[in-house]
Amino acid sequence: MEANTLYEPALCLLKTMTGNASAGFHQHQYEAIEALVAQQKKMLVVQRTGWGKSAVYFIATSLLRGMGRGPSIIISPLIALMRNQISSAENLGLSVVTINSSLSQAERQRNEQLVIAQQADAIIISPEQLANQNLIENVLSYVLSNICLFVVDEAHCISDWGHDFRPDYRRITRILQSIPGNLPILATTATANDRVISDIQAQLGDEMVTLRGSLMRESLSLQTVPQWPKAKRLAWLSEIIPQLNGTGIIYAKTLRDCDTVAAWLSDNGINAASYHGDIAGPERERLEQALITNQLKVLVATSALGMGFDKPDIGFVIHYQAPGNVIEYYQQVGRAGRGIDAAVGVLMLGEEDANIQSFFIRSAFPAEEQVEQLLGVLADHDGIKKAGIERYCNLSSGDIEKVLKFLAVEDPSPIYKEGSTYSRTPIRYALPHDRIERLSSIKEGEWQQLLDYHQSTSCLMRYLANALDDRLSEDCGKCQNCFPEGNLNQSVPREQVLAANDFLRHQYVPINPRKRFGASGEAARAAFGIYQFPYQSARLEAEPGLALSRWRDGAWGDLVADGKHANGFSDELISPMIKMIRAIPFKTVPTWLCYVPSLRHPTLVSDFAHKLAQALGIHCADTVTMTEMRPPQKTRENSFRRSENLDGLFAIDKSQVYTGGVLLLDDTVDSGWTFTVVSALLKQQGAEKVYPVALTSTARG
């Protein structure tokens, strides 16, 4: 099809796709379609969110399929897009299939069969699926030589200079070696500065043509709020959100903060819900739809509500905690006001933000000791599954996953995966320290840039655009610095701050009983050679319990942390502990209390336990003793090592096991293994219901 005959069919498809008979192309949209379809060019499209990048590749796919070409392949991390925009593609008559981790086995098999049978017009693949050799060799091999278009969505993820580098994207360059060299390629992103653009071009082809639009968001009024404690931030949110038009998103950095903010807003009569990676896929989809259909006023989300979520009438985006850099901030705040005339974006800053960001920077790349441990395990085994690696190294399951993924995309790679089994290759490997240090330094600089944005007295929209190397000639005229008269009220009633502080002091952390003593029967036997716990036993399970706080949570968690460092807990904690204990739905009311002892700090928990029991009016027993000094549980990184570290560590004085339910007290809880083991030992010696209680939780999240 000649370029001059392409415009009308493309425009017709746009109108059909959008369901809008008066729809027209945005700047550069048609140019991108024409370059891909008529000229088979390699294109990099850098355009703001909401510009319509998916329209380009779906319309191009439809036109190319009409010419008898094969399907398009779209690499995208956007499961939200897969749900959100596939219906638009289907308006064009396209058969779109997805291959990602959220599919059931039956759904995946059905989609793979559609690909093999050449019945798919577009195949959307999440990047982690590119590690699946079975998918490459037995499914995609049927179409790779005949595809019409290769799309890399959110292309900044391929660059380790970018704010959201994903190692799986590195596999894309290997896939490109299997497809025809003259194939049109489209890379899309809304968040790439000059450095990232150069890196994308270097990896996907220096001949890429870049179409770059303005990143200005005319409808968006940007504001900042001073650094406030959590209680004041919560109080302000509950005051201001009812005053804001439409529905919106609040971004938080951690799962627990999402839950806390959503619960506080709900308690204050605001229709809010929490959204994060620990929520099951169907429930996340339900929450997305609830926001899209305005059943919710606000969704409190981590970045799991990320790229690809499309609701054009979002009225506000508020960051309860700061993102890692201004590029990530631009992408997230840009979800507001895509299809309406006025929207608000507010950046709050928390006292905890610097520590959170420091953790993310430190953990972005594996440490040398982690790599050496894992490679040593692989070298000692003739193939081993990921679940088995925990047994032979002191790495968490998350760190094992991270190191394996990092090493798998190194070129050449020191590891090899066949099916679900990993092996060591003969490649000599050294961690790229210079690259890691360079990138970590860049991330630290980007965090400082975000802090500078928060304090900026110039146009905030222009600041963001400049960070993305989009040099605007004019200020936005709408942000807090351009138009102070439009700023949101930042005064907060004192009584609301006090209410928020009281709320934070009653955010108990559930302690859920472990159901098994190992990942398998073999693992349980290996970990508990002395105690000989079975793989699973309901008879030895603890009951659900509660922790009073989270470590350094701005409420009771601060007082607990201070007491732990001072080797003595404040009596001020007794009353809130009693209140928490009375909130537990006991099956058998506790008639006595015992505690987890410590040889390092022999009086820390025991003194508090006796005071707490006296205040409760029940007996405190020194039932549990510790047999020897072992490494602290916090130094054990995975489930196997934590359970193994406790085997044989505790003894129970049967003469001090009493009738009735028992409260089992410890100062901290993390994985829950200590409570699991001590509860089982107590129940073996005749204890009835065991209810774990702790002063604080140190679990991540």
LINRANOR-V806975 format. One record per backbone hydrogen bond with DSSP energy under -0.5 kcal/mol. NH is the residue of the N-H (numbers start at 1). CO is the residue of the C=O. E is the energy in kcal/mol with one decimal. If there is no record, write none. Layout:
BEGIN
NH_CO_E, NH_CO_E
END
This chain:
BEGIN
5_2_-1.2, 6_3_-1.4, 7_3_-0.6, 9_5_-0.5, 10_6_-2.2, 11_7_-2.8, 12_8_-2.5, 13_9_-2.0, 14_10_-2.1, 15_11_-2.3, 16_12_-2.1, 17_13_-2.9, 18_14_-2.3, 19_15_-1.4, 20_15_-1.1, 21_19_-0.5, 23_20_-1.7, 29_26_-1.9, 30_26_-0.6, 32_28_-2.1, 33_29_-2.1, 34_30_-3.0, 35_31_-2.2, 36_32_-2.0, 37_33_-2.7, 38_34_-2.2, 39_34_-0.9, 40_36_-0.6, 41_35_-2.2, 43_41_-0.6, 43_185_-3.5, 44_209_-3.1, 45_43_-0.5, 45_187_-3.2, 46_44_-0.6, 46_211_-2.8, 47_45_-0.7, 47_189_-1.9, 48_214_-0.5, 51_48_-1.8, 56_52_-1.0, 57_53_-1.5, 58_54_-2.4, 59_55_-2.3, 60_56_-2.3, 61_57_-1.9, 62_58_-2.3, 63_59_-2.4, 64_60_-2.5, 65_61_-2.8, 66_62_-1.8, 67_63_-0.6, 67_64_-0.8, 68_65_-1.8, 69_64_-2.0, 70_146_-1.1, 72_121_-2.3, 73_149_-2.4, 74_123_-3.1, 75_73_-0.5, 75_151_-3.1, 76_74_-0.7, 76_125_-2.2, 79_77_-1.6, 82_78_-2.4, 83_79_-1.7, 84_80_-2.9, 85_81_-3.1, 86_81_-0.7, 89_85_-1.8, 90_86_-2.6, 91_87_-1.0, 92_89_-1.4, 93_90_-1.6, 94_89_-1.5, 96_94_-0.9, 97_122_-2.5, 99_124_-2.4, 103_100_-1.4, 108_104_-2.6, 109_105_-2.5, 110_106_-2.2, 111_107_-2.3, 112_108_-2.8, 113_109_-2.1, 114_110_-1.7, 115_111_-1.8, 116_112_-2.5, 117_113_-2.4, 118_115_-1.7, 119_114_-2.9, 120_114_-0.5, 121_95_-2.7, 122_95_-1.8, 123_72_-2.5, 124_97_-2.9, 124_122_-0.5, 125_74_-2.9, 125_123_-0.6, 126_99_-2.0, 129_126_-1.8, 130_127_-1.7, 131_128_-1.3, 132_129_-1.7, 133_131_-1.0, 136_132_-1.9, 137_133_-3.2, 138_134_-2.5, 139_135_-1.3, 140_135_-2.8, 141_136_-1.0, 142_139_-1.5, 143_140_-2.0, 144_140_-2.3, 146_143_-2.2, 147_143_-0.5, 147_144_-0.7, 148_71_-2.2, 149_71_-0.7, 150_184_-2.0, 151_73_-3.2, 151_149_-0.5, 152_186_-3.0, 153_75_-2.5, 153_151_-0.6, 155_152_-0.5, 155_188_-3.3, 157_154_-2.1, 158_155_-2.0, 159_156_-1.4, 160_158_-0.5, 162_159_-1.5, 165_162_-0.7, 166_157_-2.5, 169_166_-2.2, 170_167_-2.0, 171_168_-1.6, 172_169_-1.8, 173_170_-0.6, 174_171_-0.5, 175_171_-1.6, 176_172_-2.3, 177_173_-0.7, 177_174_-0.5, 178_175_-2.2, 179_176_-1.1, 183_180_-1.4, 185_41_-1.0, 186_150_-2.6, 187_43_-3.0, 188_152_-2.4, 189_45_-2.0, 197_193_-2.6, 198_194_-2.3, 199_195_-1.6, 200_196_-2.6, 201_197_-2.4, 202_198_-2.1, 203_199_-1.8, 204_200_-2.6, 205_201_-2.0, 208_205_-1.9, 209_42_-3.0, 211_44_-2.8, 211_209_-0.5, 212_210_-0.6, 213_46_-2.4, 213_211_-0.5, 218_216_-0.7, 220_217_-1.4, 221_343_-2.6, 222_220_-0.6, 223_345_-2.7, 225_347_-2.4, 228_226_-0.6, 228_349_-1.4, 233_229_-2.1, 234_230_-2.8, 235_231_-2.4, 236_232_-2.5, 237_233_-2.4, 238_234_-2.3, 239_235_-1.3, 240_236_-2.9, 241_237_-2.4, 243_240_-1.4, 244_240_-0.6, 244_241_-1.5, 248_297_-2.2, 249_316_-1.9, 250_299_-2.4, 251_318_-2.7, 252_301_-2.3, 256_701_-4.1, 258_254_-1.8, 259_255_-2.3, 260_256_-2.5, 261_257_-2.8, 262_258_-2.4, 263_259_-2.3, 264_260_-2.4, 265_261_-2.6, 266_262_-2.4, 267_263_-2.4, 268_264_-1.1, 269_266_-1.8, 270_265_-2.5, 272_270_-1.4, 273_298_-1.2, 275_300_-2.5, 279_276_-1.8, 284_280_-2.4, 285_281_-2.5, 286_282_-2.0, 287_283_-2.3, 288_284_-2.4, 289_285_-2.2, 290_286_-2.1, 291_287_-2.0, 292_288_-2.7, 293_289_-2.6, 294_291_-1.5, 295_290_-2.6, 296_290_-1.4, 297_271_-2.2, 298_271_-1.7, 299_248_-1.8, 300_273_-3.1, 301_250_-2.9, 301_299_-0.7, 302_275_-1.6, 305_302_-1.8, 306_304_-1.7, 309_306_-1.7, 311_309_-0.6, 314_311_-1.3, 315_247_-2.8, 316_247_-0.9, 317_344_-2.1, 318_249_-2.6, 319_346_-2.9, 320_251_-2.2, 320_318_-0.8, 321_251_-1.1, 329_325_-1.9, 330_326_-2.7, 331_327_-2.1, 332_328_-2.3, 333_329_-3.1, 334_330_-1.6, 335_332_-1.6, 336_333_-1.7, 337_314_-2.7, 338_335_-0.5, 339_312_-3.5, 343_219_-2.3, 344_315_-2.2, 345_221_-2.5, 346_317_-2.3, 347_223_-2.2, 348_319_-2.1, 348_346_-0.6, 349_226_-0.6, 351_228_-0.6, 353_350_-1.3, 356_352_-2.1, 357_353_-2.9, 358_354_-2.4, 359_355_-2.1, 360_356_-2.1, 361_357_-2.4, 362_358_-2.5, 363_359_-2.2, 364_361_-1.0, 371_367_-2.1, 372_368_-2.8, 373_369_-2.2, 374_370_-2.3, 375_371_-2.8, 376_372_-2.2, 377_373_-2.0, 378_374_-2.3, 379_375_-2.3, 380_376_-1.4, 381_377_-0.5, 381_378_-1.0, 383_381_-1.7, 384_422_-2.0, 386_420_-0.7, 388_385_-0.9, 389_385_-1.0, 389_386_-0.9, 390_386_-0.7, 391_388_-0.7, 392_389_-1.6, 393_389_-0.7, 393_390_-0.7, 395_393_-1.3, 400_396_-2.7, 401_397_-2.3, 402_398_-2.2, 403_399_-2.9, 404_400_-2.6, 405_401_-2.3, 406_402_-2.4, 407_403_-2.8, 408_404_-2.3, 409_405_-1.1, 410_407_-1.0, 416_423_-2.6, 418_421_-2.7, 421_418_-2.0, 422_384_-2.8, 423_416_-2.6, 424_378_-0.6, 425_414_-2.5, 433_431_-2.2, 436_432_-2.3, 437_433_-3.1, 438_434_-2.4, 439_435_-2.6, 440_436_-2.6, 441_437_-2.3, 442_438_-2.0, 443_439_-2.4, 444_440_-2.1, 445_441_-2.2, 446_442_-2.4, 447_443_-2.0, 448_444_-2.0, 449_445_-2.0, 450_446_-1.8, 451_447_-2.1, 452_448_-2.4, 453_449_-2.1, 454_450_-2.0, 455_451_-1.2, 456_452_-0.7, 456_453_-1.1, 463_459_-1.7, 464_460_-2.1, 465_461_-2.4, 466_462_-2.7, 467_463_-1.8, 468_464_-1.1, 468_465_-0.6, 469_466_-1.9, 470_465_-2.9, 471_469_-0.7, 472_470_-1.0, 480_222_-2.3, 483_479_-3.0, 486_483_-2.0, 487_484_-1.8, 496_493_-0.7, 497_493_-1.6, 498_494_-2.3, 499_495_-1.8, 500_496_-2.2, 501_497_-2.4, 502_498_-2.2, 503_499_-2.2, 504_500_-2.4, 505_501_-1.4, 506_503_-1.8, 507_504_-1.2, 508_506_-1.3, 509_547_-2.6, 510_508_-0.6, 511_545_-2.7, 512_510_-0.7, 517_535_-2.4, 524_520_-2.3, 525_521_-2.2, 526_522_-2.3, 527_523_-2.3, 528_524_-2.4, 532_528_-1.8, 537_515_-0.5, 540_537_-1.0, 541_538_-1.1, 543_690_-3.0, 545_511_-2.6, 546_692_-1.2, 547_509_-2.3, 548_694_-2.3, 551_697_-2.5, 552_557_-1.1, 553_550_-1.2, 558_555_-1.3, 559_555_-1.0, 560_556_-2.5, 561_557_-2.0, 562_558_-2.4, 563_559_-2.1, 564_560_-2.5, 565_561_-2.0, 566_562_-1.6, 567_563_-0.6, 567_564_-0.7, 568_563_-2.7, 573_570_-1.8, 574_571_-1.6, 575_571_-0.6, 576_572_-0.6, 577_573_-1.8, 578_574_-2.4, 579_575_-2.3, 580_576_-2.3, 581_577_-2.8, 582_578_-2.2, 583_580_-1.4, 584_581_-1.4, 586_584_-1.8, 591_661_-2.6, 592_661_-1.1, 593_619_-2.7, 594_663_-2.7, 596_665_-2.6, 597_595_-0.7, 604_601_-0.9, 605_601_-0.6, 607_603_-2.1, 608_604_-0.8, 609_605_-2.8, 610_606_-2.2, 611_607_-1.8, 612_608_-2.8, 613_609_-2.7, 614_610_-2.1, 615_611_-2.2, 616_612_-1.9, 617_613_-1.2, 618_613_-2.4, 619_591_-1.1, 621_593_-3.0, 621_619_-0.5, 623_621_-1.2, 625_651_-2.4, 627_649_-3.2, 635_632_-1.9, 636_633_-1.9, 637_635_-0.6, 642_638_-2.4, 643_639_-2.3, 644_640_-2.7, 645_641_-1.8, 646_642_-0.6, 646_643_-1.0, 647_643_-0.7, 647_644_-0.9, 649_646_-2.1, 650_646_-0.5, 651_625_-2.4, 653_623_-2.6, 654_652_-1.0, 656_653_-2.3, 657_654_-1.5, 658_656_-0.6, 661_589_-1.2, 662_689_-2.8, 663_592_-2.1, 664_662_-0.5, 664_691_-2.4, 665_594_-2.5, 665_663_-0.6, 666_693_-1.8, 669_696_-1.5, 676_672_-2.1, 677_673_-2.7, 678_674_-2.6, 679_675_-2.3, 680_676_-1.8, 681_677_-2.2, 682_678_-2.5, 683_679_-2.4, 684_680_-2.1, 685_681_-1.2, 686_683_-1.4, 687_682_-2.5, 688_660_-0.8, 691_662_-3.0, 691_689_-0.5, 692_543_-0.7, 692_690_-0.6, 693_664_-2.7, 694_546_-1.7, 695_666_-1.1, 696_667_-1.6, 697_549_-1.8, 698_669_-2.4, 699_669_-0.7
END
